[in-house]
């Protein structure tokens, strides 16, 4: 059902966000996990890809981006940088960020 779709998950480096990323990736979606901490995002990506297995094309479909939703400049930078690639063709948006 999600094969080839684009899914953006805010707060995707841990907890429900990371679980959602695993699920959408497993279902064939291009999955983008966003968060404030680049290191946590990198660790989450490694863990998700390890679980997906080496024979999977998950490495091509899983991307990370650092963005702080509490900072207007950070959000604007993200929007300017990723609009054409991620946001314009977006199919699903998951906000799992708890402030």
Secondary structure, 3 states (H helix, E strand, C coil): CCCCCEEEEECCCCHHHHHHHHHHHHCCCEEEEEECCHHHHHHHHHHHHHHHCCCCCHHHHEEEEECCCCCHHHHHHHHHHHHHHHHCCCCEEEECCCC
